[in-house]
């Protein structure tokens, strides 16, 4: 799956995003609205990750997620 597919199916994937990153709030998920850079920023903010780690996590999510 690629990010365009994730963004297009954001509403269906919000549960999987919450499973993966449980510290994200419903308001965070709504504000992210399928935008990769917004998700990376919220992961960094909530988990204290460096940019590289947040990007690795996102790449793993993209690789692993199924609609």
Predicted model as a PDB file, atoms N, CA, C, CB and O in Angstrom, pLDDT in the B-factor column:
MODEL        1                                                                  
ATOM      1  N   UNK A   1       0.853  -1.164   0.000  1.00 84.00           N  
ATOM      2  CA  UNK A   1       0.000   0.000   0.000  1.00 84.00           C  
ATOM      3  C   UNK A   1       0.904   1.233   0.000  1.00 84.00           C  
ATOM      4  CB  UNK A   1      -0.973  -0.005   1.226  1.00 84.00           C  
ATOM      5  O   UNK A   1       1.979   1.220   0.598  1.00 84.00           O  
ATOM      6  N   UNK A   2       0.465   2.289  -0.668  1.00 91.00           N  
ATOM      7  CA  UNK A   2       1.238   3.519  -0.645  1.00 91.00           C  
ATOM      8  C   UNK A   2       0.458   4.603   0.119  1.00 91.00           C  
ATOM      9  CB  UNK A   2       1.567   3.987  -2.091  1.00 91.00           C  
ATOM     10  O   UNK A   2      -0.692   4.399   0.506  1.00 91.00           O  
ATOM     11  N   UNK A   3       1.103   5.743   0.323  1.00 93.00           N  
ATOM     12  CA  UNK A   3       0.469   6.757   1.161  1.00 93.00           C  
ATOM     13  C   UNK A   3      -0.793   7.319   0.530  1.00 93.00           C  
ATOM     14  CB  UNK A   3       1.438   7.880   1.440  1.00 93.00           C  
ATOM     15  O   UNK A   3      -1.731   7.656   1.253  1.00 93.00           O  
ATOM     16  N   UNK A   4      -0.851   7.430  -0.783  1.00 94.00           N  
ATOM     17  CA  UNK A   4      -2.071   7.930  -1.438  1.00 94.00           C  
ATOM     18  C   UNK A   4      -3.254   7.024  -1.126  1.00 94.00           C  
ATOM     19  CB  UNK A   4      -1.869   8.031  -2.966  1.00 94.00           C  
ATOM     20  O   UNK A   4      -4.368   7.505  -0.923  1.00 94.00           O  
ATOM     21  N   UNK A   5      -3.020   5.726  -1.089  1.00 94.00           N  
ATOM     22  CA  UNK A   5      -4.081   4.785  -0.744  1.00 94.00           C  
ATOM     23  C   UNK A   5      -4.495   4.939   0.716  1.00 94.00           C  
ATOM     24  CB  UNK A   5      -3.628   3.346  -1.015  1.00 94.00           C  
ATOM     25  O   UNK A   5      -5.680   4.867   1.042  1.00 94.00           O  
ATOM     26  N   UNK A   6      -3.525   5.149   1.583  1.00 93.00           N  
ATOM     27  CA  UNK A   6      -3.830   5.351   2.992  1.00 93.00           C  
ATOM     28  C   UNK A   6      -4.651   6.621   3.173  1.00 93.00           C  
ATOM     29  CB  UNK A   6      -2.536   5.421   3.824  1.00 93.00           C  
ATOM     30  O   UNK A   6      -5.664   6.619   3.871  1.00 93.00           O  
ATOM     31  N   UNK A   7      -4.210   7.704   2.542  1.00 94.00           N  
ATOM     32  CA  UNK A   7      -4.937   8.975   2.650  1.00 94.00           C  
ATOM     33  C   UNK A   7      -6.358   8.827   2.128  1.00 94.00           C  
ATOM     34  CB  UNK A   7      -4.204  10.088   1.879  1.00 94.00           C  
ATOM     35  O   UNK A   7      -7.292   9.372   2.715  1.00 94.00           O  
ATOM     36  N   UNK A   8      -6.532   8.097   1.032  1.00 95.00           N  
ATOM     37  CA  UNK A   8      -7.854   7.899   0.455  1.00 95.00           C  
ATOM     38  C   UNK A   8      -8.766   7.042   1.305  1.00 95.00           C  
ATOM     39  CB  UNK A   8      -7.726   7.288  -0.888  1.00 95.00           C  
ATOM     40  O   UNK A   8      -9.988   7.141   1.195  1.00 95.00           O  
ATOM     41  N   UNK A   9      -8.197   6.211   2.142  1.00 95.00           N  
ATOM     42  CA  UNK A   9      -8.963   5.319   3.027  1.00 95.00           C  
ATOM     43  C   UNK A   9      -8.789   5.701   4.489  1.00 95.00           C  
ATOM     44  CB  UNK A   9      -8.535   3.864   2.819  1.00 95.00           C  
ATOM     45  O   UNK A   9      -8.943   4.858   5.372  1.00 95.00           O  
ATOM     46  N   UNK A  10      -8.472   6.960   4.751  1.00 96.00           N  
ATOM     47  CA  UNK A  10      -8.135   7.401   6.101  1.00 96.00           C  
ATOM     48  C   UNK A  10      -9.198   7.023   7.126  1.00 96.00           C  
ATOM     49  CB  UNK A  10      -7.929   8.894   6.115  1.00 96.00           C  
ATOM     50  O   UNK A  10      -8.866   6.518   8.198  1.00 96.00           O  
ATOM     51  N   UNK A  11     -10.457   7.258   6.816  1.00 94.00           N  
ATOM     52  CA  UNK A  11     -11.520   6.965   7.788  1.00 94.00           C  
ATOM     53  C   UNK A  11     -11.536   5.489   8.166  1.00 94.00           C  
ATOM     54  CB  UNK A  11     -12.887   7.370   7.224  1.00 94.00           C  
ATOM     55  O   UNK A  11     -11.770   5.152   9.327  1.00 94.00           O  
ATOM     56  N   UNK A  12     -11.292   4.612   7.205  1.00 95.00           N  
ATOM     57  CA  UNK A  12     -11.278   3.175   7.490  1.00 95.00           C  
ATOM     58  C   UNK A  12     -10.027   2.749   8.259  1.00 95.00           C  
ATOM     59  CB  UNK A  12     -11.374   2.388   6.192  1.00 95.00           C  
ATOM     60  O   UNK A  12     -10.038   1.735   8.957  1.00 95.00           O  
ATOM     61  N   UNK A  13      -8.959   3.522   8.129  1.00 95.00           N  
ATOM     62  CA  UNK A  13      -7.687   3.135   8.742  1.00 95.00           C  
ATOM     63  C   UNK A  13      -7.421   3.792  10.089  1.00 95.00           C  
ATOM     64  CB  UNK A  13      -6.569   3.465   7.815  1.00 95.00           C  
ATOM     65  O   UNK A  13      -6.411   3.489  10.725  1.00 95.00           O  
ATOM     66  N   UNK A  14      -8.288   4.670  10.537  1.00 96.00           N  
ATOM     67  CA  UNK A  14      -8.016   5.366  11.801  1.00 96.00           C  
ATOM     68  C   UNK A  14      -7.892   4.394  12.967  1.00 96.00           C  
ATOM     69  CB  UNK A  14      -9.117   6.381  12.093  1.00 96.00           C  
ATOM     70  O   UNK A  14      -7.096   4.630  13.876  1.00 96.00           O  
ATOM     71  N   UNK A  15      -8.646   3.326  12.964  1.00 95.00           N  
ATOM     72  CA  UNK A  15      -8.532   2.332  14.028  1.00 95.00           C  
ATOM     73  C   UNK A  15      -7.162   1.685  14.053  1.00 95.00           C  
ATOM     74  CB  UNK A  15      -9.594   1.269  13.868  1.00 95.00           C  
ATOM     75  O   UNK A  15      -6.596   1.459  15.122  1.00 95.00           O  
ATOM     76  N   UNK A  16      -6.624   1.383  12.871  1.00 96.00           N  
ATOM     77  CA  UNK A  16      -5.294   0.779  12.801  1.00 96.00           C  
ATOM     78  C   UNK A  16      -4.223   1.769  13.236  1.00 96.00           C  
ATOM     79  CB  UNK A  16      -5.005   0.281  11.380  1.00 96.00           C  
ATOM     80  O   UNK A  16      -3.225   1.388  13.848  1.00 96.00           O  
ATOM     81  N   UNK A  17      -4.436   3.050  12.916  1.00 97.00           N  
ATOM     82  CA  UNK A  17      -3.491   4.090  13.357  1.00 97.00           C  
ATOM     83  C   UNK A  17      -3.510   4.169  14.877  1.00 97.00           C  
ATOM     84  CB  UNK A  17      -3.845   5.479  12.730  1.00 97.00           C  
ATOM     85  O   UNK A  17      -2.456   4.261  15.507  1.00 97.00           O  
ATOM     86  N   UNK A  18      -4.702   4.136  15.470  1.00 96.00           N  
ATOM     87  CA  UNK A  18      -4.817   4.192  16.938  1.00 96.00           C  
ATOM     88  C   UNK A  18      -4.202   2.955  17.592  1.00 96.00           C  
ATOM     89  CB  UNK A  18      -6.295   4.323  17.355  1.00 96.00           C  
ATOM     90  O   UNK A  18      -3.589   3.055  18.654  1.00 96.00           O  
ATOM     91  N   UNK A  19      -4.364   1.784  16.957  1.00 96.00           N  
ATOM     92  CA  UNK A  19      -3.743   0.573  17.488  1.00 96.00           C  
ATOM     93  C   UNK A  19      -2.230   0.707  17.502  1.00 96.00           C  
ATOM     94  CB  UNK A  19      -4.156  -0.649  16.665  1.00 96.00           C  
ATOM     95  O   UNK A  19      -1.574   0.324  18.471  1.00 96.00           O  
ATOM     96  N   UNK A  20      -1.682   1.248  16.430  1.00 96.00           N  
ATOM     97  CA  UNK A  20      -0.228   1.357  16.280  1.00 96.00           C  
ATOM     98  C   UNK A  20       0.348   2.429  17.192  1.00 96.00           C  
ATOM     99  CB  UNK A  20       0.135   1.662  14.829  1.00 96.00           C  
ATOM    100  O   UNK A  20       1.396   2.233  17.807  1.00 96.00           O  
ATOM    101  N   UNK A  21      -0.347   3.574  17.278  1.00 97.00           N  
ATOM    102  CA  UNK A  21       0.132   4.706  18.065  1.00 97.00           C  
ATOM    103  C   UNK A  21      -0.970   5.132  19.027  1.00 97.00           C  
ATOM    104  CB  UNK A  21       0.561   5.894  17.146  1.00 97.00           C  
ATOM    105  O   UNK A  21      -1.675   6.111  18.783  1.00 97.00           O  
ATOM    106  N   UNK A  22      -1.111   4.399  20.109  1.00 97.00           N  
ATOM    107  CA  UNK A  22      -2.195   4.588  21.070  1.00 97.00           C  
ATOM    108  C   UNK A  22      -2.189   5.919  21.795  1.00 97.00           C  
ATOM    109  CB  UNK A  22      -2.147   3.516  22.065  1.00 97.00           C  
ATOM    110  O   UNK A  22      -3.203   6.309  22.374  1.00 97.00           O  
ATOM    111  N   UNK A  23      -1.069   6.622  21.775  1.00 98.00           N  
ATOM    112  CA  UNK A  23      -1.026   7.922  22.445  1.00 98.00           C  
ATOM    113  C   UNK A  23      -1.680   9.031  21.619  1.00 98.00           C  
ATOM    114  CB  UNK A  23       0.412   8.297  22.749  1.00 98.00           C  
ATOM    115  O   UNK A  23      -1.910  10.127  22.129  1.00 98.00           O  
ATOM    116  N   UNK A  24      -1.979   8.758  20.362  1.00 98.00           N  
ATOM    117  CA  UNK A  24      -2.654   9.755  19.541  1.00 98.00           C  
ATOM    118  C   UNK A  24      -4.116   9.849  19.970  1.00 98.00           C  
ATOM    119  CB  UNK A  24      -2.540   9.403  18.029  1.00 98.00           C  
ATOM    120  O   UNK A  24      -4.777   8.830  20.174  1.00 98.00           O  
ATOM    121  N   UNK A  25      -4.607  11.053  20.104  1.00 97.00           N  
ATOM    122  CA  UNK A  25      -5.998  11.263  20.518  1.00 97.00           C  
ATOM    123  C   UNK A  25      -6.912  11.269  19.303  1.00 97.00           C  
ATOM    124  CB  UNK A  25      -6.145  12.584  21.304  1.00 97.00           C  
ATOM    125  O   UNK A  25      -6.454  11.343  18.163  1.00 97.00           O  
ATOM    126  N   UNK A  26      -8.217  11.189  19.567  1.00 96.00           N  
ATOM    127  CA  UNK A  26      -9.185  11.301  18.483  1.00 96.00           C  
ATOM    128  C   UNK A  26      -9.045  12.648  17.779  1.00 96.00           C  
ATOM    129  CB  UNK A  26     -10.615  11.123  19.017  1.00 96.00           C  
ATOM    130  O   UNK A  26      -9.173  12.731  16.557  1.00 96.00           O  
ATOM    131  N   UNK A  27      -8.783  13.697  18.551  1.00 97.00           N  
ATOM    132  CA  UNK A  27      -8.577  15.018  17.949  1.00 97.00           C  
ATOM    133  C   UNK A  27      -7.338  15.021  17.052  1.00 97.00           C  
ATOM    134  CB  UNK A  27      -8.440  16.094  19.047  1.00 97.00           C  
ATOM    135  O   UNK A  27      -7.347  15.638  15.986  1.00 97.00           O  
ATOM    136  N   UNK A  28      -6.271  14.336  17.477  1.00 97.00           N  
ATOM    137  CA  UNK A  28      -5.071  14.221  16.644  1.00 97.00           C  
ATOM    138  C   UNK A  28      -5.420  13.552  15.321  1.00 97.00           C  
ATOM    139  CB  UNK A  28      -3.965  13.423  17.378  1.00 97.00           C  
ATOM    140  O   UNK A  28      -5.060  14.044  14.252  1.00 97.00           O  
ATOM    141  N   UNK A  29      -6.121  12.432  15.404  1.00 97.00           N  
ATOM    142  CA  UNK A  29      -6.480  11.659  14.213  1.00 97.00           C  
ATOM    143  C   UNK A  29      -7.312  12.508  13.259  1.00 97.00           C  
ATOM    144  CB  UNK A  29      -7.253  10.384  14.604  1.00 97.00           C  
ATOM    145  O   UNK A  29      -7.094  12.489  12.048  1.00 97.00           O  
ATOM    146  N   UNK A  30      -8.258  13.246  13.807  1.00 96.00           N  
ATOM    147  CA  UNK A  30      -9.105  14.118  12.987  1.00 96.00           C  
ATOM    148  C   UNK A  30      -8.273  15.210  12.325  1.00 96.00           C  
ATOM    149  CB  UNK A  30     -10.223  14.746  13.840  1.00 96.00           C  
ATOM    150  O   UNK A  30      -8.446  15.496  11.141  1.00 96.00           O  
ATOM    151  N   UNK A  31      -7.377  15.816  13.085  1.00 96.00           N  
ATOM    152  CA  UNK A  31      -6.546  16.904  12.555  1.00 96.00           C  
ATOM    153  C   UNK A  31      -5.572  16.398  11.486  1.00 96.00           C  
ATOM    154  CB  UNK A  31      -5.766  17.579  13.695  1.00 96.00           C  
ATOM    155  O   UNK A  31      -5.276  17.116  10.531  1.00 96.00           O  
ATOM    156  N   UNK A  32      -5.081  15.188  11.639  1.00 97.00           N  
ATOM    157  CA  UNK A  32      -4.135  14.615  10.681  1.00 97.00           C  
ATOM    158  C   UNK A  32      -4.800  14.436   9.314  1.00 97.00           C  
ATOM    159  CB  UNK A  32      -3.595  13.260  11.197  1.00 97.00           C  
ATOM    160  O   UNK A  32      -4.202  14.739   8.281  1.00 97.00           O  
ATOM    161  N   UNK A  33      -6.020  13.951   9.318  1.00 96.00           N  
ATOM    162  CA  UNK A  33      -6.840  13.832   8.107  1.00 96.00           C  
ATOM    163  C   UNK A  33      -6.100  13.189   6.933  1.00 96.00           C  
ATOM    164  CB  UNK A  33      -7.335  15.196   7.694  1.00 96.00           C  
ATOM    165  O   UNK A  33      -6.269  13.606   5.787  1.00 96.00           O  
ATOM    166  N   UNK A  34      -5.283  12.178   7.217  1.00 96.00           N  
ATOM    167  CA  UNK A  34      -4.602  11.447   6.159  1.00 96.00           C  
ATOM    168  C   UNK A  34      -3.326  12.078   5.643  1.00 96.00           C  
ATOM    169  CB  UNK A  34      -5.514  11.271   5.043  1.00 96.00           C  
ATOM    170  O   UNK A  34      -2.747  11.590   4.673  1.00 96.00           O  
ATOM    171  N   UNK A  35      -2.879  13.146   6.264  1.00 97.00           N  
ATOM    172  CA  UNK A  35      -1.654  13.816   5.809  1.00 97.00           C  
ATOM    173  C   UNK A  35      -0.439  13.199   6.500  1.00 97.00           C  
ATOM    174  CB  UNK A  35      -1.722  15.345   6.091  1.00 97.00           C  
ATOM    175  O   UNK A  35      -0.323  13.217   7.725  1.00 97.00           O  
ATOM    176  N   UNK A  36       0.452  12.661   5.694  1.00 96.00           N  
ATOM    177  CA  UNK A  36       1.629  11.964   6.218  1.00 96.00           C  
ATOM    178  C   UNK A  36       2.474  12.862   7.120  1.00 96.00           C  
ATOM    179  CB  UNK A  36       2.482  11.444   5.070  1.00 96.00           C  
ATOM    180  O   UNK A  36       2.876  12.443   8.206  1.00 96.00           O  
ATOM    181  N   UNK A  37       2.746  14.091   6.682  1.00 97.00           N  
ATOM    182  CA  UNK A  37       3.600  14.974   7.471  1.00 97.00           C  
ATOM    183  C   UNK A  37       2.959  15.321   8.808  1.00 97.00           C  
ATOM    184  CB  UNK A  37       3.902  16.248   6.692  1.00 97.00           C  
ATOM    185  O   UNK A  37       3.652  15.475   9.814  1.00 97.00           O  
ATOM    186  N   UNK A  38       1.630  15.444   8.819  1.00 97.00           N  
ATOM    187  CA  UNK A  38       0.928  15.713  10.070  1.00 97.00           C  
ATOM    188  C   UNK A  38       1.027  14.516  11.017  1.00 97.00           C  
ATOM    189  CB  UNK A  38      -0.545  16.053   9.795  1.00 97.00           C  
ATOM    190  O   UNK A  38       1.238  14.687  12.218  1.00 97.00           O  
ATOM    191  N   UNK A  39       0.877  13.318  10.482  1.00 98.00           N  
ATOM    192  CA  UNK A  39       0.994  12.113  11.300  1.00 98.00           C  
ATOM    193  C   UNK A  39       2.404  11.983  11.862  1.00 98.00           C  
ATOM    194  CB  UNK A  39       0.630  10.864  10.479  1.00 98.00           C  
ATOM    195  O   UNK A  39       2.576  11.684  13.044  1.00 98.00           O  
ATOM    196  N   UNK A  40       3.401  12.202  11.033  1.00 97.00           N  
ATOM    197  CA  UNK A  40       4.788  12.125  11.506  1.00 97.00           C  
ATOM    198  C   UNK A  40       5.022  13.134  12.629  1.00 97.00           C  
ATOM    199  CB  UNK A  40       5.778  12.379  10.342  1.00 97.00           C  
ATOM    200  O   UNK A  40       5.658  12.811  13.632  1.00 97.00           O  
ATOM    201  N   UNK A  41       4.517  14.340  12.466  1.00 97.00           N  
ATOM    202  CA  UNK A  41       4.675  15.373  13.502  1.00 97.00           C  
ATOM    203  C   UNK A  41       4.002  14.989  14.807  1.00 97.00           C  
ATOM    204  CB  UNK A  41       4.113  16.694  13.015  1.00 97.00           C  
ATOM    205  O   UNK A  41       4.563  15.206  15.881  1.00 97.00           O  
ATOM    206  N   UNK A  42       2.808  14.422  14.727  1.00 98.00           N  
ATOM    207  CA  UNK A  42       2.100  14.009  15.951  1.00 98.00           C  
ATOM    208  C   UNK A  42       2.793  12.836  16.626  1.00 98.00           C  
ATOM    209  CB  UNK A  42       0.648  13.637  15.632  1.00 98.00           C  
ATOM    210  O   UNK A  42       2.834  12.763  17.854  1.00 98.00           O  
ATOM    211  N   UNK A  43       3.336  11.920  15.837  1.00 98.00           N  
ATOM    212  CA  UNK A  43       4.086  10.802  16.421  1.00 98.00           C  
ATOM    213  C   UNK A  43       5.300  11.347  17.161  1.00 98.00           C  
ATOM    214  CB  UNK A  43       4.522   9.783  15.323  1.00 98.00           C  
ATOM    215  O   UNK A  43       5.593  10.922  18.279  1.00 98.00           O  
ATOM    216  N   UNK A  44       5.996  12.272  16.547  1.00 98.00           N  
ATOM    217  CA  UNK A  44       7.164  12.888  17.198  1.00 98.00           C  
ATOM    218  C   UNK A  44       6.750  13.599  18.484  1.00 98.00           C  
ATOM    219  CB  UNK A  44       7.859  13.886  16.241  1.00 98.00           C  
ATOM    220  O   UNK A  44       7.419  13.480  19.510  1.00 98.00           O  
ATOM    221  N   UNK A  45       5.659  14.328  18.420  1.00 97.00           N  
ATOM    222  CA  UNK A  45       5.190  15.096  19.574  1.00 97.00           C  
ATOM    223  C   UNK A  45       4.760  14.185  20.723  1.00 97.00           C  
ATOM    224  CB  UNK A  45       4.030  15.999  19.166  1.00 97.00           C  
ATOM    225  O   UNK A  45       5.163  14.405  21.865  1.00 97.00           O  
ATOM    226  N   UNK A  46       3.956  13.177  20.438  1.00 97.00           N  
ATOM    227  CA  UNK A  46       3.403  12.315  21.489  1.00 97.00           C  
ATOM    228  C   UNK A  46       4.416  11.315  22.046  1.00 97.00           C  
ATOM    229  CB  UNK A  46       2.210  11.566  20.952  1.00 97.00           C  
ATOM    230  O   UNK A  46       4.360  10.962  23.224  1.00 97.00           O  
ATOM    231  N   UNK A  47       5.339  10.861  21.201  1.00 97.00           N  
ATOM    232  CA  UNK A  47       6.280   9.822  21.616  1.00 97.00           C  
ATOM    233  C   UNK A  47       7.696  10.329  21.854  1.00 97.00           C  
ATOM    234  CB  UNK A  47       6.315   8.746  20.588  1.00 97.00           C  
ATOM    235  O   UNK A  47       8.536   9.592  22.370  1.00 97.00           O  
ATOM    236  N   UNK A  48       7.968  11.562  21.489  1.00 98.00           N  
ATOM    237  CA  UNK A  48       9.304  12.109  21.681  1.00 98.00           C  
ATOM    238  C   UNK A  48      10.336  11.524  20.735  1.00 98.00           C  
ATOM    239  CB  UNK A  48       9.742  11.884  23.087  1.00 98.00           C  
ATOM    240  O   UNK A  48      11.532  11.545  21.027  1.00 98.00           O  
ATOM    241  N   UNK A  49       9.881  11.001  19.604  1.00 97.00           N  
ATOM    242  CA  UNK A  49      10.794  10.401  18.634  1.00 97.00           C  
ATOM    243  C   UNK A  49      11.503  11.477  17.826  1.00 97.00           C  
ATOM    244  CB  UNK A  49      10.039   9.450  17.700  1.00 97.00           C  
ATOM    245  O   UNK A  49      10.989  12.578  17.627  1.00 97.00           O  
ATOM    246  N   UNK A  50      12.698  11.124  17.369  1.00 98.00           N  
ATOM    247  CA  UNK A  50      13.401  11.941  16.390  1.00 98.00           C  
ATOM    248  C   UNK A  50      12.724  11.749  15.038  1.00 98.00           C  
ATOM    249  CB  UNK A  50      14.920  11.569  16.322  1.00 98.00           C  
ATOM    250  O   UNK A  50      11.974  10.793  14.840  1.00 98.00           O  
ATOM    251  N   UNK A  51      12.992  12.659  14.118  1.00 97.00           N  
ATOM    252  CA  UNK A  51      12.365  12.609  12.805  1.00 97.00           C  
ATOM    253  C   UNK A  51      12.612  11.275  12.105  1.00 97.00           C  
ATOM    254  CB  UNK A  51      12.875  13.746  11.943  1.00 97.00           C  
ATOM    255  O   UNK A  51      11.686  10.703  11.529  1.00 97.00           O  
ATOM    256  N   UNK A  52      13.848  10.772  12.148  1.00 97.00           N  
ATOM    257  CA  UNK A  52      14.175   9.518  11.473  1.00 97.00           C  
ATOM    258  C   UNK A  52      13.367   8.345  12.015  1.00 97.00           C  
ATOM    259  CB  UNK A  52      15.654   9.226  11.609  1.00 97.00           C  
ATOM    260  O   UNK A  52      12.908   7.496  11.251  1.00 97.00           O  
ATOM    261  N   UNK A  53      13.196   8.299  13.323  1.00 98.00           N  
ATOM    262  CA  UNK A  53      12.436   7.190  13.909  1.00 98.00           C  
ATOM    263  C   UNK A  53      10.962   7.281  13.522  1.00 98.00           C  
ATOM    264  CB  UNK A  53      12.582   7.186  15.445  1.00 98.00           C  
ATOM    265  O   UNK A  53      10.342   6.266  13.204  1.00 98.00           O  
ATOM    266  N   UNK A  54      10.405   8.470  13.546  1.00 97.00           N  
ATOM    267  CA  UNK A  54       9.005   8.636  13.143  1.00 97.00           C  
ATOM    268  C   UNK A  54       8.821   8.206  11.689  1.00 97.00           C  
ATOM    269  CB  UNK A  54       8.550  10.107  13.332  1.00 97.00           C  
ATOM    270  O   UNK A  54       7.831   7.553  11.359  1.00 97.00           O  
ATOM    271  N   UNK A  55       9.754   8.562  10.826  1.00 97.00           N  
ATOM    272  CA  UNK A  55       9.678   8.163   9.422  1.00 97.00           C  
ATOM    273  C   UNK A  55       9.789   6.649   9.261  1.00 97.00           C  
ATOM    274  CB  UNK A  55      10.776   8.852   8.619  1.00 97.00           C  
ATOM    275  O   UNK A  55       9.082   6.058   8.445  1.00 97.00           O  
ATOM    276  N   UNK A  56      10.673   6.022  10.036  1.00 97.00           N  
ATOM    277  CA  UNK A  56      10.789   4.549   9.992  1.00 97.00           C  
ATOM    278  C   UNK A  56       9.473   3.900  10.410  1.00 97.00           C  
ATOM    279  CB  UNK A  56      11.941   4.057  10.916  1.00 97.00           C  
ATOM    280  O   UNK A  56       9.012   2.949   9.779  1.00 97.00           O  
ATOM    281  N   UNK A  57       8.876   4.421  11.473  1.00 96.00           N  
ATOM    282  CA  UNK A  57       7.598   3.869  11.938  1.00 96.00           C  
ATOM    283  C   UNK A  57       6.522   4.005  10.865  1.00 96.00           C  
ATOM    284  CB  UNK A  57       7.145   4.574  13.230  1.00 96.00           C  
ATOM    285  O   UNK A  57       5.748   3.079  10.624  1.00 96.00           O  
ATOM    286  N   UNK A  58       6.487   5.170  10.225  1.00 96.00           N  
ATOM    287  CA  UNK A  58       5.515   5.370   9.148  1.00 96.00           C  
ATOM    288  C   UNK A  58       5.763   4.415   7.988  1.00 96.00           C  
ATOM    289  CB  UNK A  58       5.562   6.813   8.653  1.00 96.00           C  
ATOM    290  O   UNK A  58       4.816   3.838   7.453  1.00 96.00           O  
ATOM    291  N   UNK A  59       7.002   4.243   7.596  1.00 96.00           N  
ATOM    292  CA  UNK A  59       7.319   3.320   6.510  1.00 96.00           C  
ATOM    293  C   UNK A  59       6.925   1.897   6.869  1.00 96.00           C  
ATOM    294  CB  UNK A  59       8.805   3.382   6.174  1.00 96.00           C  
ATOM    295  O   UNK A  59       6.423   1.165   6.016  1.00 96.00           O  
ATOM    296  N   UNK A  60       7.141   1.491   8.115  1.00 96.00           N  
ATOM    297  CA  UNK A  60       6.713   0.155   8.556  1.00 96.00           C  
ATOM    298  C   UNK A  60       5.199   0.041   8.497  1.00 96.00           C  
ATOM    299  CB  UNK A  60       7.214  -0.138   9.988  1.00 96.00           C  
ATOM    300  O   UNK A  60       4.672  -0.989   8.076  1.00 96.00           O  
ATOM    301  N   UNK A  61       4.502   1.076   8.909  1.00 96.00           N  
ATOM    302  CA  UNK A  61       3.036   1.073   8.879  1.00 96.00           C  
ATOM    303  C   UNK A  61       2.535   0.933   7.445  1.00 96.00           C  
ATOM    304  CB  UNK A  61       2.474   2.363   9.519  1.00 96.00           C  
ATOM    305  O   UNK A  61       1.636   0.137   7.173  1.00 96.00           O  
ATOM    306  N   UNK A  62       3.110   1.698   6.536  1.00 94.00           N  
ATOM    307  CA  UNK A  62       2.705   1.643   5.129  1.00 94.00           C  
ATOM    308  C   UNK A  62       2.919   0.235   4.578  1.00 94.00           C  
ATOM    309  CB  UNK A  62       3.496   2.679   4.289  1.00 94.00           C  
ATOM    310  O   UNK A  62       2.078  -0.288   3.847  1.00 94.00           O  
ATOM    311  N   UNK A  63       4.035  -0.364   4.929  1.00 94.00           N  
ATOM    312  CA  UNK A  63       4.363  -1.707   4.454  1.00 94.00           C  
ATOM    313  C   UNK A  63       3.384  -2.750   5.016  1.00 94.00           C  
ATOM    314  CB  UNK A  63       5.808  -2.070   4.846  1.00 94.00           C  
ATOM    315  O   UNK A  63       2.998  -3.681   4.309  1.00 94.00           O  
ATOM    316  N   UNK A  64       2.989  -2.598   6.266  1.00 93.00           N  
ATOM    317  CA  UNK A  64       2.223  -3.619   6.962  1.00 93.00           C  
ATOM    318  C   UNK A  64       0.714  -3.486   6.860  1.00 93.00           C  
ATOM    319  CB  UNK A  64       2.597  -3.614   8.369  1.00 93.00           C  
ATOM    320  O   UNK A  64       0.007  -4.486   6.988  1.00 93.00           O  
ATOM    321  N   UNK A  65       0.199  -2.290   6.634  1.00 92.00           N  
ATOM    322  CA  UNK A  65      -1.241  -2.063   6.738  1.00 92.00           C  
ATOM    323  C   UNK A  65      -1.997  -2.645   5.544  1.00 92.00           C  
ATOM    324  CB  UNK A  65      -1.529  -0.571   6.853  1.00 92.00           C  
ATOM    325  O   UNK A  65      -1.525  -2.634   4.407  1.00 92.00           O  
ATOM    326  N   UNK A  66      -3.167  -3.144   5.847  1.00 83.00           N  
ATOM    327  CA  UNK A  66      -4.103  -3.650   4.826  1.00 83.00           C  
ATOM    328  C   UNK A  66      -5.470  -3.063   5.129  1.00 83.00           C  
ATOM    329  CB  UNK A  66      -4.156  -5.234   4.805  1.00 83.00           C  
ATOM    330  O   UNK A  66      -5.880  -2.969   6.286  1.00 83.00           O  
ATOM    331  N   UNK A  67      -6.169  -2.669   4.069  1.00 69.00           N  
ATOM    332  CA  UNK A  67      -7.520  -2.102   4.242  1.00 69.00           C  
ATOM    333  C   UNK A  67      -8.494  -3.219   4.452  1.00 69.00           C  
ATOM    334  CB  UNK A  67      -7.943  -1.244   3.025  1.00 69.00           C  
ATOM    335  O   UNK A  67      -9.689  -2.973   4.619  1.00 69.00           O  
TER     336      UNK A  67                                                      
ENDMDL                                                                          
END                                                                             
